């Protein structure tokens, strides 16, 4: 009767009964049935009946305590809280983080995309040995610099050519205001592209005229990007003497290490210590 598979079933049943007995003895034997809880109120621990609890009491829960309620109730509360955060443009993908996020006062994030619109905008520029505030208005009414200044033209030329970002060539997209256009490429280069397009309105044409010959793309090791372009200007002598133009952008220390002079107010000035 107890041979073979039947013996295995009997052993399994005995083991299950033993496991149940151990669990019951450990978690339920000493649990009082007095409906009292340990509460922290006004910084002091007190034992009181659950009927006397008020809003603001902190209940201390120990391993094995019987807590009434349903898991679904907790999930619903967390979901409703996540929806309220979403209305404030704070997307919570993990419901377990809602409780922690509710008690957070300071959040440190890296660059863009975490707590922003995943969009960068040029705020300030440095050329001709001074810091200039960029005008991000669609009609450029608040520009604080001369757009015909040699320093600005040189900076804009580099921002246009040494840049892999481009506007999506969709008539509907190109009809949008510059700052609302969608772009290919990373957000840093897209910000440069939009800034120059606002000021010059000829990025596409300028790139077509000054065709790219070769390029060293940006990477986190070199921290710079280099591109070489054919030069086509109205000045014939300039084209004959300098048929190609090399432009470079990147980390300041990488750029300055490879420069012997700086272009200020239309003049090359030697860099000294």
NUKEZA-355595 format. One record per residue: x, y, z of N, C-alpha, C in turn; residue number from 1. Coordinates in Angstrom, 3 decimals. Layout:
BEGIN
NODE      nc1      nc2      nc3     cac1     cac2     cac3      cc1      cc2      cc3 num
NODE        X        Y        Z        X        Y        Z        X        Y        Z NUM
...
This chain:
BEGIN
NODE      nc1      nc2      nc3     cac1     cac2     cac3      cc1      cc2      cc3 num
NODE    0.827   -1.214    0.000    0.000    0.000    0.000    0.857    1.257    0.000   1
NODE    2.000    1.166    0.747    2.843    2.344    0.865    4.102    2.222    0.030   2
NODE    4.040    1.496   -1.009    5.211    1.359   -1.858    5.189    2.323   -3.025   3
NODE    6.374    2.580   -3.568    6.502    3.384   -4.771    6.043    4.819   -4.599   4
NODE    5.182    5.261   -5.504    4.751    6.658   -5.554    3.918    7.049   -4.333   5
NODE    3.162    6.087   -3.781    2.346    6.383   -2.601    3.219    6.755   -1.416   6
NODE    4.382    6.107   -1.302    5.306    6.420   -0.214    5.840    7.847   -0.343   7
NODE    6.121    8.271   -1.563    6.588    9.640   -1.788    5.520   10.659   -1.410   8
NODE    4.271   10.356   -1.742    3.181   11.259   -1.373    3.043   11.376    0.139   9
NODE    3.194   10.251    0.840    3.082   10.263    2.294    4.200   11.097    2.919  10
NODE    5.426   10.912    2.412    6.560   11.684    2.935    6.355   13.175    2.676  11
NODE    5.863   13.514    1.475    5.615   14.918    1.151    4.563   15.531    2.051  12
NODE    3.505   14.759    2.359    2.448   15.266    3.233    2.974   15.507    4.640  13
NODE    3.821   14.581    5.124    4.394   14.749    6.465    5.278   15.983    6.523  14
NODE    6.107   16.196    5.502    6.979   17.369    5.468    6.168   18.663    5.430  15
NODE    5.093   18.675    4.663    4.239   19.867    4.606    3.611   20.154    5.963  16
NODE    3.189   19.088    6.662    2.584   19.274    7.985    3.601   19.826    8.973  17
NODE    4.845   19.309    8.904    5.894   19.802    9.801    6.204   21.269    9.512  18
NODE    6.304   21.620    8.216    6.589   23.009    7.847    5.482   23.944    8.318  19
NODE    4.239   23.493    8.203    3.121   24.319    8.665    3.180   24.526   10.171  20
NODE    3.514   23.451   10.883    3.595   23.562   12.335    4.677   24.524   12.782  21
NODE    5.842   24.469   12.104    6.932   25.386   12.455    6.531   26.829   12.176  22
NODE    5.929   27.063   11.019    5.514   28.419   10.658    4.460   28.957   11.614  23
NODE    3.505   28.106   11.963    2.440   28.543   12.869    2.992   28.861   14.250  24
NODE    3.928   28.025   14.714    4.503   28.253   16.044    5.352   29.515   16.075  25
NODE    6.034   29.804   14.970    6.948   30.956   14.946    6.198   32.275   14.821  26
NODE    5.187   32.315   13.990    4.566   33.601   13.667    3.219   33.848   14.341  27
NODE    2.571   32.805   14.832    1.201   33.007   15.308    0.971   32.589   16.764  28
NODE    1.941   31.910   17.340    1.718   31.396   18.681    1.602   32.506   19.714  29
NODE    2.510   33.511   19.618    2.560   34.553   20.635    1.885   35.844   20.209  30
NODE    1.122   35.797   19.140    0.472   37.019   18.683   -0.731   37.326   19.566  31
NODE   -0.712   38.433   20.275   -1.852   38.750   21.157   -3.088   39.111   20.353  32
NODE   -4.218   38.825   20.927   -5.484   39.118   20.266   -6.209   40.235   21.018  33
NODE   -5.428   41.254   21.437   -6.002   42.339   22.225   -6.303   43.576   21.398  34
NODE   -6.038   43.527   20.098   -6.333   44.640   19.189   -5.598   45.912   19.599  35
NODE   -4.366   45.763   20.154   -3.554   46.901   20.539   -2.338   47.020   19.627  36
NODE   -1.868   48.245   19.472   -0.734   48.499   18.579    0.266   49.400   19.288  37
NODE    1.535   49.320   18.821    2.587   50.189   19.325    2.674   51.404   18.412  38
NODE    2.432   52.586   18.978    2.303   53.814   18.192    3.346   54.827   18.645  39
NODE    3.896   55.564   17.662    4.777   56.692   17.962    3.960   57.962   17.766  40
NODE    3.708   58.676   18.871    2.922   59.909   18.832    3.678   61.002   19.598  41
NODE    3.910   62.109   18.906    4.652   63.230   19.508    6.036   62.810   19.985  42
NODE    6.641   61.890   19.227    7.997   61.457   19.556    8.081   60.409   20.643  43
NODE    6.951   59.953   21.198    6.943   58.956   22.258    6.222   57.694   21.789  44
NODE    6.727   56.539   22.257    6.100   55.269   21.925    5.024   54.946   22.958  45
NODE    3.843   54.590   22.464    2.724   54.262   23.339    2.015   53.025   22.811  46
NODE    1.460   52.242   23.718    0.630   51.098   23.354   -0.823   51.502   23.567  47
NODE   -1.606   51.394   22.521   -3.007   51.806   22.615   -3.860   50.936   21.706  48
NODE   -5.157   51.043   21.893   -6.080   50.303   21.051   -6.137   50.922   19.658  49
NODE   -6.391   50.090   18.688   -6.439   50.573   17.307   -7.570   51.565   17.091  50
NODE   -8.615   51.499   17.944   -9.728   52.439   17.796   -9.331   53.861   18.172  51
NODE   -8.225   54.006   18.923   -7.804   55.328   19.391   -6.800   55.990   18.456  52
NODE   -6.491   55.380   17.328   -5.522   55.948   16.393   -6.079   57.208   15.741  53
NODE   -5.220   58.170   15.519   -5.598   59.407   14.840   -4.623   59.651   13.694  54
NODE   -4.977   60.589   12.824   -4.117   60.934   11.701   -2.804   61.517   12.217  55
NODE   -1.697   61.011   11.726   -0.387   61.478   12.166    0.339   60.469   13.025  56
NODE   -0.393   59.469   13.555    0.260   58.428   14.346    1.114   57.538   13.450  57
NODE    2.250   57.133   13.968    3.145   56.217   13.254    3.078   54.871   13.957  58
NODE    2.656   53.845   13.235    2.499   52.512   13.809    3.776   51.718   13.566  59
NODE    4.299   51.126   14.621    5.492   50.293   14.497    5.052   48.865   14.201  60
NODE    5.519   48.335   13.098    5.132   47.004   12.650    6.318   46.073   12.808  61
NODE    6.101   44.949   13.473    7.145   43.951   13.668    6.852   42.715   12.840  62
NODE    7.877   41.903   12.676    7.736   40.677   11.896    6.706   39.770   12.558  63
NODE    5.715   39.342   11.795    4.687   38.453   12.310    3.402   39.149   12.702  64
NODE    3.395   40.479   12.713    2.172   41.205   13.060    1.107   40.999   11.995  65
NODE   -0.125   40.878   12.460   -1.249   40.728   11.539   -1.778   42.120   11.192  66
NODE   -1.686   42.471    9.921   -2.100   43.800    9.468   -3.309   43.647    8.563  67
NODE   -4.455   44.204    8.943   -5.630   44.105    8.064   -5.457   44.965    6.825  68
NODE   -6.132   44.578    5.786   -6.055   45.357    4.552   -5.717   44.471    3.371  69
NODE   -5.785   45.040    2.182   -5.524   44.307    0.962   -4.370   44.948    0.218  70
NODE   -3.587   44.123   -0.450   -2.492   44.633   -1.268   -3.023   45.514   -2.389  71
NODE   -4.206   45.176   -2.883   -4.793   45.979   -3.956   -5.045   47.413   -3.505  72
NODE   -5.392   47.598   -2.234   -5.622   48.953   -1.715   -4.348   49.778   -1.760  73
NODE   -3.237   49.160   -1.363   -1.950   49.858   -1.400   -1.573   50.220   -2.831  74
NODE   -1.763   49.286   -3.753   -1.414   49.536   -5.152   -2.256   50.663   -5.740  75
NODE   -3.528   50.708   -5.373   -4.402   51.775   -5.876   -3.936   53.131   -5.364  76
NODE   -3.561   53.194   -4.084   -3.081   54.461   -3.515   -1.810   54.925   -4.212  77
NODE   -0.881   53.998   -4.453    0.363   54.360   -5.140    0.093   54.795   -6.571  78
NODE   -0.848   54.121   -7.238   -1.170   54.473   -8.622   -1.781   55.865   -8.711  79
NODE   -2.686   56.178   -7.792   -3.295   57.513   -7.791   -2.253   58.591   -7.521  80
NODE   -1.311   58.295   -6.629   -0.236   59.261   -6.359    0.639   59.450   -7.588  81
NODE    0.932   58.352   -8.295    1.740   58.450   -9.515    1.036   59.285  -10.578  82
NODE   -0.292   59.174  -10.653   -1.040   59.974  -11.625   -0.974   61.460  -11.288  83
NODE   -1.035   61.778  -10.002   -0.927   63.186   -9.607    0.457   63.738   -9.934  84
NODE    1.489   62.920   -9.763    2.840   63.350  -10.128    2.966   63.527  -11.635  85
NODE    2.299   62.650  -12.403    2.370   62.745  -13.862    1.749   64.044  -14.364  86
NODE    0.717   64.531  -13.678    0.109   65.804  -14.074    1.070   66.971  -13.892  87
NODE    2.078   66.779  -13.045    3.100   67.805  -12.827    4.369   67.499  -13.618  88
NODE    4.216   66.686  -14.678    5.324   66.321  -15.573    6.422   65.545  -14.857  89
NODE    6.048   64.765  -13.865    6.998   63.894  -13.167    6.549   62.455  -13.385  90
NODE    7.197   61.772  -14.327    6.799   60.418  -14.705    7.483   59.405  -13.793  91
NODE    6.688   58.593  -13.101    7.204   57.547  -12.218    6.898   56.201  -12.857  92
NODE    7.945   55.473  -13.257    7.757   54.187  -13.915    7.649   53.042  -12.916  93
NODE    8.230   53.210  -11.741    8.218   52.166  -10.724    7.378   52.649   -9.542  94
NODE    6.264   51.971   -9.282    5.362   52.412   -8.221    6.020   52.363   -6.849  95
NODE    7.008   51.491   -6.669    7.676   51.400   -5.371    8.436   52.678   -5.039  96
NODE    8.748   53.474   -6.063    9.500   54.709   -5.833    8.601   55.876   -5.447  97
NODE    7.285   55.696   -5.521    6.370   56.807   -5.242    6.497   57.270   -3.802  98
NODE    6.541   56.323   -2.864    6.615   56.684   -1.453    7.906   57.435   -1.147  99
NODE    9.028   56.945   -1.694   10.315   57.618   -1.467   10.332   58.986   -2.117 100
NODE    9.785   59.080   -3.326    9.775   60.354   -4.039    8.939   61.399   -3.308 101
NODE    7.915   60.950   -2.605    7.071   61.897   -1.888    7.785   62.607   -0.755 102
NODE    8.837   62.010   -0.214    9.585   62.635    0.881   10.899   63.236    0.409 103
NODE   11.071   63.369   -0.906   12.311   63.910   -1.465   12.198   65.421   -1.626 104
NODE   13.232   66.127   -1.223   13.241   67.588   -1.349   14.222   68.068   -2.411 105
NODE   15.322   67.334   -2.632   16.332   67.726   -3.613   16.659   66.526   -4.490 106
NODE   16.648   66.728   -5.805   17.000   65.677   -6.756   18.151   66.171   -7.615 107
NODE   19.237   65.421   -7.660   20.394   65.756   -8.492   20.353   64.876   -9.732 108
NODE   20.312   65.489  -10.910   20.212   64.751  -12.161   21.316   65.186  -13.106 109
NODE   21.620   64.324  -14.079   22.690   64.584  -15.032   22.121   65.201  -16.301 110
NODE   22.495   66.441  -16.583   22.163   67.135  -17.828   20.672   67.081  -18.122 111
NODE   20.334   66.662  -19.348   18.946   66.797  -19.791   18.275   65.444  -19.941 112
NODE   16.956   65.474  -20.029   16.200   64.279  -20.316   15.620   63.616  -19.089 113
NODE   16.210   63.854  -17.907   15.717   63.226  -16.693   14.541   63.996  -16.114 114
NODE   14.732   65.292  -15.908   13.675   66.127  -15.340   13.353   67.303  -16.242 115
NODE   13.755   67.243  -17.488   13.523   68.348  -18.407   12.781   67.850  -19.636 116
NODE   12.693   68.693  -20.635   12.006   68.342  -21.872   12.938   67.677  -22.876 117
NODE   14.123   67.268  -22.439   15.101   66.648  -23.324   15.465   67.589  -24.474 118
NODE   15.607   68.875  -24.140   15.921   69.879  -25.154   16.870   70.908  -24.558 119
NODE   17.930   71.213  -25.302   18.907   72.199  -24.847   18.761   73.478  -25.664 120
NODE   19.121   74.604  -25.042   19.048   75.906  -25.699   20.303   76.698  -25.363 121
NODE   20.860   77.366  -26.361   22.029   78.210  -26.130   21.604   79.448  -25.346 122
NODE   22.269   79.707  -24.220   21.947   80.864  -23.383   23.000   81.956  -23.504 123
NODE   24.281   81.578  -23.578   25.364   82.558  -23.654   26.427   82.076  -24.642 124
NODE   27.143   83.024  -25.229   28.236   82.732  -26.160   29.456   83.554  -25.755 125
NODE   30.633   83.065  -26.128   31.874   83.795  -25.832   32.651   83.993  -27.129 126
NODE   32.816   85.218  -27.532   33.656   85.552  -28.682   34.115   86.998  -28.527 127
NODE   35.176   87.344  -29.252   35.793   88.677  -29.140   36.117   89.018  -27.686 128
NODE   36.503   87.971  -26.941   36.974   88.118  -25.556   35.897   88.670  -24.623 129
NODE   34.636   88.329  -24.880   33.563   88.761  -23.985   32.409   87.768  -24.053 130
NODE   31.637   87.737  -22.992   30.469   86.859  -22.916   29.247   87.615  -23.420 131
NODE   28.517   86.987  -24.332   27.348   87.611  -24.952   26.122   86.754  -24.659 132
NODE   25.041   87.399  -24.302   23.792   86.677  -24.064   23.118   86.369  -25.396 133
NODE   22.762   85.117  -25.591   22.127   84.703  -26.843   20.655   85.103  -26.848 134
NODE   20.186   85.515  -28.004   18.779   85.872  -28.173   18.045   84.663  -28.737 135
NODE   17.174   84.068  -27.943   16.432   82.886  -28.378   15.047   83.236  -28.902 136
NODE   14.770   84.500  -29.092   13.486   84.907  -29.647   13.398   84.623  -31.131 137
NODE   12.199   84.347  -31.592   12.004   83.980  -32.993   12.349   85.124  -33.934 138
NODE   12.160   86.364  -33.506   12.391   87.511  -34.386   13.677   88.262  -34.060 139
NODE   14.468   87.739  -33.116   15.791   88.297  -32.811   15.740   89.798  -32.519 140
NODE   14.789   90.211  -31.719   14.642   91.629  -31.395   15.528   92.065  -30.234 141
NODE   16.039   91.101  -29.470   16.814   91.438  -28.277   18.287   91.078  -28.420 142
NODE   18.769   91.003  -29.645   20.184   90.677  -29.864   21.062   91.780  -29.293 143
NODE   22.088   91.391  -28.551   22.971   92.361  -27.889   24.346   92.427  -28.547 144
NODE   24.490   91.909  -29.759   25.787   91.927  -30.435   25.582   92.208  -31.915 145
NODE   26.664   92.616  -32.556   26.634   92.920  -33.982   26.765   91.624  -34.777 146
NODE   25.736   91.301  -35.554   25.755   90.053  -36.312   26.706   90.095  -37.501 147
NODE   27.282   91.251  -37.781   28.292   91.361  -38.837   29.709   91.408  -38.272 148
NODE   29.839   91.253  -36.954   31.159   91.269  -36.331   31.958   90.055  -36.785 149
NODE   33.241   90.219  -37.105   34.064   89.089  -37.573   34.098   87.935  -36.578 150
NODE   34.124   88.257  -35.283   34.159   87.193  -34.281   32.911   86.337  -34.303 151
NODE   31.749   86.981  -34.424   30.498   86.228  -34.485   30.402   85.416  -35.772 152
NODE   30.812   85.979  -36.885   30.751   85.253  -38.155   31.645   84.020  -38.122 153
NODE   32.824   84.132  -37.498   33.717   82.976  -37.385   33.115   81.907  -36.477 154
NODE   32.507   82.339  -35.377   31.875   81.390  -34.459   30.689   80.697  -35.120 155
NODE   29.870   81.465  -35.829   28.707   80.889  -36.506   29.134   79.913  -37.590 156
NODE   30.201   80.241  -38.315   30.689   79.343  -39.366   31.106   78.001  -38.779 157
NODE   31.796   78.031  -37.649   32.211   76.787  -37.001   31.007   76.010  -36.479 158
NODE   30.035   76.719  -35.900   28.848   76.055  -35.356   28.012   75.401  -36.451 159
NODE   28.043   75.970  -37.655   27.280   75.403  -38.772   27.989   74.196  -39.369 160
NODE   29.286   74.343  -39.636   30.016   73.316  -40.376   30.461   72.157  -39.489 161
NODE   30.989   72.456  -38.325   31.455   71.396  -37.420   30.286   70.937  -36.555 162
NODE   29.293   70.378  -37.211   28.044   70.042  -36.548   27.335   68.971  -37.365 163
NODE   27.023   67.853  -36.758   26.372   66.744  -37.468   24.847   66.779  -37.336 164
NODE   24.319   67.690  -36.536   22.865   67.809  -36.395   22.265   68.461  -37.638 165
NODE   21.024   68.128  -37.920   20.347   68.698  -39.088   18.845   68.677  -38.847 166
NODE   18.153   69.609  -39.467   16.696   69.635  -39.369   16.104   68.493  -40.188 167
NODE   15.043   67.893  -39.680   14.337   66.873  -40.444   13.720   67.529  -41.670 168
NODE   14.084   67.003  -42.844   13.672   67.624  -44.105   12.231   67.266  -44.447 169
NODE   11.359   67.756  -43.624    9.922   67.566  -43.802    9.302   68.952  -43.939 170
NODE    8.563   69.227  -45.024    7.992   70.570  -45.212    7.202   71.055  -44.003 171
NODE    6.472   70.162  -43.382    5.692   70.559  -42.206    6.614   70.924  -41.044 172
NODE    7.706   70.166  -40.897    8.658   70.456  -39.818    9.409   71.758  -40.075 173
NODE    9.830   71.986  -41.320   10.573   73.204  -41.655    9.700   74.453  -41.566 174
NODE    8.383   74.266  -41.634    7.479   75.410  -41.516    7.276   75.838  -40.063 175
NODE    7.708   74.997  -39.131    7.567   75.322  -37.714    8.579   76.397  -37.306 176
NODE    8.316   77.126  -36.207    9.339   78.033  -35.668   10.627   77.265  -35.390 177
NODE   11.754   77.942  -35.500   13.050   77.266  -35.427   13.196   76.448  -34.150 178
NODE   12.846   77.013  -33.012   13.045   76.321  -31.742   12.128   75.113  -31.575 179
NODE   11.088   75.000  -32.386   10.157   73.883  -32.280   10.400   72.814  -33.341 180
NODE   11.391   73.018  -34.188   11.667   72.033  -35.236   12.347   70.796  -34.658 181
NODE   12.025   69.665  -35.250   12.678   68.422  -34.868   13.985   68.277  -35.638 182
NODE   14.985   67.700  -34.958   16.324   67.602  -35.548   16.851   66.178  -35.447 183
NODE   17.766   65.851  -36.369   18.577   64.652  -36.248   19.843   65.020  -35.481 184
NODE   20.388   64.082  -34.694   21.618   64.345  -33.967   21.366   64.563  -32.489 185
NODE   22.467   64.748  -31.736   22.318   64.919  -30.294   21.840   66.329  -29.961 186
NODE   21.382   66.490  -28.733   20.735   67.739  -28.332   21.705   68.912  -28.255 187
NODE   22.964   68.659  -27.923   23.940   69.752  -27.847   24.146   70.384  -29.215 188
NODE   24.329   69.543  -30.231   24.538   70.069  -31.582   23.254   70.654  -32.149 189
NODE   22.110   70.085  -31.779   20.835   70.650  -32.230   20.635   72.055  -31.664 190
NODE   21.075   72.276  -30.433   20.976   73.616  -29.839   21.847   74.614  -30.593 191
NODE   23.061   74.204  -30.979   23.934   75.070  -31.783   23.296   75.374  -33.133 192
NODE   22.734   74.338  -33.743   22.108   74.494  -35.059   20.965   75.507  -35.008 193
NODE   20.099   75.393  -34.022   18.950   76.296  -33.918   19.386   77.722  -33.596 194
NODE   20.419   77.853  -32.760   20.906   79.187  -32.408   21.412   79.925  -33.643 195
NODE   22.198   79.237  -34.476   22.746   79.878  -35.674   21.655   80.108  -36.710 196
NODE   20.713   79.189  -36.820   19.619   79.359  -37.775   18.767   80.575  -37.410 197
NODE   18.564   80.805  -36.127   17.815   81.988  -35.705   18.508   83.276  -36.121 198
NODE   19.836   83.277  -36.080   20.590   84.498  -36.367   20.881   84.694  -37.844 199
NODE   21.100   83.598  -38.581   21.530   83.724  -39.982   20.487   83.282  -40.996 200
NODE   19.665   82.293  -40.622   18.612   81.756  -41.513   19.168   81.178  -42.811 201
NODE   20.417   80.716  -42.807   20.982   80.166  -44.044   21.865   78.954  -43.781 202
NODE   21.535   78.162  -42.756   22.372   77.016  -42.402   22.451   76.015  -43.547 203
NODE   21.323   75.657  -44.115   21.296   74.646  -45.178   22.083   75.122  -46.395 204
NODE   21.861   76.342  -46.812   22.562   76.885  -47.981   24.061   76.986  -47.726 205
NODE   24.454   77.412  -46.525   25.874   77.559  -46.205   26.577   76.209  -46.239 206
NODE   25.915   75.167  -45.790   26.511   73.832  -45.829   26.627   73.321  -47.258 207
NODE   25.662   73.645  -48.085   25.728   73.215  -49.485   26.887   73.884  -50.216 208
NODE   27.132   75.146  -49.904   28.221   75.876  -50.565   29.579   75.375  -50.082 209
NODE   29.712   75.160  -48.780   30.980   74.719  -48.187   30.886   73.224  -47.871 210
NODE   31.052   72.415  -48.895   30.852   70.972  -48.784   31.902   70.336  -47.880 211
NODE   31.458   69.373  -47.079   32.364   68.668  -46.170   33.206   67.659  -46.951 212
NODE   34.519   67.667  -46.701   35.446   66.759  -47.375   35.746   65.548  -46.500 213
NODE   36.084   65.775  -45.249   36.353   64.682  -44.320   36.059   65.146  -42.899 214
NODE   36.055   64.183  -41.976   35.631   64.519  -40.622   36.191   63.524  -39.618 215
NODE   36.505   64.011  -38.424   36.798   63.172  -37.263   35.647   63.383  -36.286 216
NODE   34.747   62.421  -36.147   33.577   62.620  -35.278   33.982   62.785  -33.813 217
NODE   33.100   63.391  -33.055   33.339   63.580  -31.619   33.235   62.242  -30.902 218
NODE   34.108   62.030  -29.924   33.983   60.890  -29.029   34.452   61.298  -27.644 219
NODE   34.054   60.534  -26.643   34.329   60.902  -25.254   35.797   60.792  -24.894 220
NODE   36.588   60.102  -25.710   38.020   59.981  -25.430   38.770   61.215  -25.907 221
NODE   38.557   61.592  -27.173   39.239   62.775  -27.717   38.637   64.076  -27.206 222
NODE   37.323   64.086  -27.010   36.587   65.276  -26.563   36.666   66.416  -27.577 223
NODE   36.733   66.097  -28.837   36.689   67.137  -29.867   36.188   66.535  -31.173 224
NODE   35.770   67.405  -32.074   35.308   67.025  -33.407   35.982   67.937  -34.415 225
NODE   36.451   67.366  -35.513   37.142   68.122  -36.560   36.505   67.798  -37.901 226
NODE   36.309   68.819  -38.734   35.838   68.594  -40.103   36.547   69.563  -41.045 227
NODE   36.770   69.122  -42.278   37.430   69.929  -43.310   36.434   70.168  -44.439 228
NODE   36.361   71.410  -44.910   35.365   71.796  -45.908   36.021   72.560  -47.054 229
NODE   35.419   72.437  -48.216   35.814   73.282  -49.341   35.337   74.713  -49.080 230
NODE   36.164   75.676  -49.437   35.840   77.082  -49.198   35.331   77.716  -50.479 231
NODE   34.155   78.326  -50.405   33.586   79.058  -51.539   33.060   80.390  -51.024 232
NODE   33.788   81.465  -51.309   33.371   82.810  -50.916   33.458   83.731  -52.125 233
NODE   32.962   84.939  -51.945   33.021   85.925  -53.026   34.429   86.476  -53.211 234
NODE   35.281   86.277  -52.199   36.659   86.761  -52.276   37.504   85.716  -52.993 235
NODE   37.847   85.980  -54.275   38.577   85.010  -55.093   39.980   84.753  -54.547 236
NODE   40.651   85.794  -54.059   42.007   85.619  -53.547   42.018   84.730  -52.312 237
NODE   40.978   84.842  -51.482   40.902   84.007  -50.282   40.725   82.548  -50.649 238
NODE   39.944   82.268  -51.685   39.744   80.893  -52.121   41.032   80.326  -52.692 239
NODE   41.758   81.126  -53.455   43.001   80.656  -54.064   44.059   80.347  -53.009 240
NODE   44.137   81.167  -51.964   45.165   80.967  -50.944   44.761   79.928  -49.897 241
NODE   43.458   79.794  -49.633   42.978   78.826  -48.638   41.775   78.080  -49.225 242
NODE   42.023   77.089  -50.078   40.903   76.383  -50.715   40.126   75.490  -49.755 243
NODE   40.707   75.171  -48.603   40.025   74.309  -47.635   40.013   74.976  -46.256 244
NODE   38.990   74.666  -45.496   38.828   75.225  -44.155   38.692   74.088  -43.153 245
NODE   39.488   74.142  -42.092   39.393   73.173  -41.003   38.698   73.843  -39.822 246
NODE   37.650   73.228  -39.331   36.925   73.750  -38.167   36.903   72.672  -37.088 247
NODE   36.929   73.124  -35.848   37.050   72.194  -34.724   36.250   72.716  -33.543 248
NODE   35.593   71.819  -32.843   34.900   72.191  -31.607   35.079   71.064  -30.596 249
NODE   34.987   71.417  -29.322   35.164   70.409  -28.286   35.425   71.038  -26.940 250
NODE   36.016   70.259  -26.042   36.328   70.743  -24.702   37.364   71.862  -24.783 251
NODE   37.235   72.918  -23.965   38.168   74.057  -24.044   39.622   73.653  -23.938 252
NODE   39.938   72.717  -23.034   41.346   72.339  -22.873   41.899   71.646  -24.112 253
NODE   41.038   70.926  -24.838   41.487   70.265  -26.062   41.688   71.275  -27.187 254
NODE   40.850   72.285  -27.251   40.970   73.299  -28.305   42.183   74.191  -28.058 255
NODE   42.311   74.712  -26.847   43.410   75.636  -26.538   44.771   74.965  -26.673 256
NODE   44.840   73.681  -26.408   46.113   72.963  -26.520   46.635   72.957  -27.950 257
NODE   45.738   73.098  -28.922   46.116   73.024  -30.331   46.115   74.399  -31.008 258
NODE   45.980   75.461  -30.237   45.929   76.815  -30.801   47.151   77.624  -30.366 259
NODE   47.614   78.464  -31.271   48.711   79.386  -30.948   48.228   80.832  -30.915 260
NODE   47.034   81.094  -31.444   46.488   82.453  -31.455   44.977   82.393  -31.284 261
NODE   44.384   83.553  -30.963   42.949   83.665  -30.773   42.440   84.839  -31.604 262
NODE   41.260   84.665  -32.191   40.678   85.653  -33.095   39.821   86.621  -32.292 263
NODE   40.259   87.867  -32.148   39.543   88.880  -31.367   39.362   90.132  -32.217 264
NODE   38.115   90.530  -32.419   37.792   91.759  -33.162   38.477   91.797  -34.525 265
NODE   38.467   90.659  -35.217   39.019   90.601  -36.567   40.523   90.480  -36.644 266
NODE   41.194   90.287  -35.519   42.657   90.213  -35.504   43.105   88.949  -34.783 267
NODE   44.134   88.283  -35.334   44.723   87.124  -34.668   45.683   87.606  -33.585 268
NODE   45.399   87.243  -32.347   46.225   87.649  -31.210   46.913   86.415  -30.649 269
NODE   48.225   86.516  -30.442   48.988   85.380  -29.939   48.566   85.044  -28.509 270
NODE   48.425   83.749  -28.251   48.052   83.292  -26.910   49.304   83.211  -26.049 271
NODE   49.265   83.835  -24.890   50.389   83.753  -23.956   49.915   83.121  -22.649 272
NODE   50.850   82.949  -21.737   50.519   82.318  -20.461   49.814   83.288  -19.519 273
